[in-house]
Amino acid sequence: METPAAATAISPAQAPLLAMAPSGIANAVSDAALAGCLRSPRQCGTALWTAAGVTAFWAGAAAAGYLLHRPAVPAAAPAPPPTDPAATSHYTLDPARLLRPVRFNASELDMTLSPCDSLGAHVNRRWEQSSGLQPSRTQFGTLDHLRSIALLQCQQLAEQMAAQPAPDPPAKVIGDLWATGMDEAGIEVAGRRPLQPLLDRIEAIGDLPSLVAHLFDSSARGSNPLFEFSVLPDQLDPSVNTAYLAQSGLGLPDSTWYDDPEKQHILDAYRAHVSATLVLSGMPPEAAARSSHDIVSLERALATASLPFAVYAADPGAYHNPVSPAEAHTLTPAIDWQQFFRAQGVQPPATFSLGMPDFFQRVDALLEGVPRAAWKAYLRFHATDSAAPCLSSAFVDQHDAFHGGVLKGRRSRVPRFARVMGILQQHAGDALGPAYAEVAFPPSTRRAAEEITAQMTAALRRRLQQCEWMDDSSRARALDKAATLQIDLGHPRTWPTWDHVGTSRSSFLANVQAVRAHAQRRNVAQLGEPVDATHWKLTPQTVDAYQDVSLNRIVIPAALLQPPLFDPAADAPLNYGAIGAIIGHEMGHAFDSVGTHFDAEGQENDWLSAQSRQQLGTLAARVKAQYAAYVRDGRALDGELTLDENLADVGGLSLAMDAMLHATAGTPDAMIDGLTRQQRLLVSYALMCRTIITKERAEAERATDSHAPGQVRADMAPSNLRDFARVFNCSEGAPMARPPGEQVRFL
């Protein structure tokens, strides 16, 4: 088998990046993480903690026009077949500038560590011990390597778009962003100048009405740091989009961190970062030091009225509080919501959702009670901190020192091309989607992926018919849901428009601001309109997947359908252990604690019987107890936060094994690399979970990520597999050989 290696023709600037896969800029919200967030706030971890808590999530959701509240959409006419991008080829890739894919290599297995003790250690320990994080990386693993591959592919596409003499609208947006973002000399010369118009608008704030007007204008530009505005499906009528307002305003990952004694060192570092950032914005050092205390005090006051992540992650209803503009004005006398909507370019709706009303009441009181100078300093800091990745090196370094270093453990700057591509992907990723689909998802890959998808769908029906925790009535409803489940592969059938964005070759920050404002206008224009059931929450170049309970649909982007997760040339067990388990994982979400509250049509409807609901609760309690038995850094892990993801892992692996055994039934087991089919499936699954991570990032993800650490995922689901002990000939009492009575049978 081929071992991981980099191609030879890689630039010196790329070399450190390629050794350790990039995860985007420090302050970016990856659309991969956002997808889980948008399925359920329980999955918002990675998207939220990267920048400023809920700010990052809602800003990303608003910019992309994504769906949060699981719309129920009437049955539509059959969609046309996906367009074959190869039919109109515009772009090419130079293989010499790309990475070779990772593939399973049996020589990497640690034969001194038994899979019966830890499958993850057996498969990944030698790699973990021989690998290290580059200073610019906070995490590295199998999925990160795939992200590196996609990033280098997208880099070539952006370069080609930037060189086109007459680009179409999406290519113009990408080309302008790329050209200005890579103009290092021009950005250094410009210094703070691209930010100055925004700083001047903040400085001109003189009274409460002008402060509120500035916030309204910032929302229209997609850059309000205090609260977030997006148009999403109405929970009361999920076929139509409505307006949602949600809490934001904090610079630390979670509201509980402001008064947590264990986070005092982070709070101190944050205050120093605020002061240094204000100095970069042009404020004298003494004034910046004073203002940093005012800003942290203001954020602490906001934090006391903000829901902690652990609360709103478990309660999607926290975002839903329908009120009329008049009712909202009663709650917040300083904010005229009719004027707010007019400032967004739309007529005030009869009702909208003012989520987290306690937060908005606190905002209203603080707008009245906090001195205007403190508010102006707050806005000045957040404007500068948000813009910093698009400005000169002094801004980038200060930004990364806190967001990358303190919060994540990053020890050096991300290479420019990767940082620019991260910003581009964050704000205009779907403009790159058609070109990426063209070069990365040939028809042969689609056909091979469809074969596995068909086997996984058949396995789901078989497993549901035998599901032990469902009674007959619940099983019938579950089978109805499985029968209508749609699995989209590769790329969406339609693409968003990028006309009249207003980008140019003059300023990187101005281009990013223009793209954000365009995306916000596109999102706001959906107010009162029917929900678009064809919209994808991920770009094709995203290494992730999601299950949308509102549409009863699973999305598997093209970037995920690459080795080692999916390789048409590999033997079936390797593919089923990776992409099969991923598809099964997303299938599992249709029947977890969230999915069982939405029926085959996407309507919010608890279709489980009382008996089955109780049985699922019993399974959930056992999963939580299993997870809490894993200890990291001396503390048990949080089984509540990760419950649905762990259930999906358990169910997905069972589905993948079932599908593989049926797909290969009647053919000899070739015993490749001395491993049986079932063993190869399981080691492929563990390889997919391979990850190393900084302690700082691990600590933040412990509080704000709904997924278990990779090392735990590599062991937990396999140990619940009925045949694991037999497959590896484990002795009774071995750590991975859970007794049948202690194993969880989810699907």
LINGIZI-V572837 format. One record per run of one state. SS is the DSSP state (2 for helix, 1 for strand, 0 for the rest). FROM is the first residue (numbers start at 1). LEN is the number of residues. If there is no record, write none. Layout:
ss={SS,SS}
from={FROM,FROM}
len={LEN,LEN}
//
This chain:
ss={0,1,0,2,0,2,0,2,0,2,0,2,0,2,0,2,0,1,0,2,0,2,0,1,2,0,2,0,2,0,2,0,2,0,1,0,1,0,2,0,2,0,2,0,2,0,2,0,1,0,2,0,2,0,1,0,2,0,2,0,2,0,2,0,2,0,2,0,1,0,2,0,1,0,1,0,1,2,0,2,0,2,1,0,1,0,2,0,1,0,1,0,2,0,2,0,2,0,1,0,2,0,2,0,2,0,2,0}
from={1,6,7,12,20,31,40,41,44,45,50,54,65,85,89,95,98,99,100,106,109,119,131,139,142,163,169,182,184,191,193,204,208,221,227,234,240,248,255,260,261,281,285,305,309,313,316,320,322,324,325,332,337,344,352,355,357,370,372,391,393,407,416,441,443,466,472,484,486,491,508,525,530,531,545,549,553,558,561,572,590,595,598,599,604,605,610,629,631,633,635,637,643,664,672,675,677,689,691,694,695,705,710,720,724,728,740,743}
len={5,1,5,8,11,9,1,3,1,5,4,11,20,4,6,3,1,1,6,3,10,12,8,3,21,6,13,2,7,2,11,4,13,6,7,6,8,7,5,1,20,4,20,4,4,3,4,2,2,1,7,5,7,8,3,2,13,2,19,2,14,9,25,2,23,6,12,2,5,17,17,5,1,14,4,4,5,3,11,18,5,3,1,5,1,5,19,2,2,2,2,6,21,8,3,2,12,2,3,1,10,5,10,4,4,12,3,5}
//
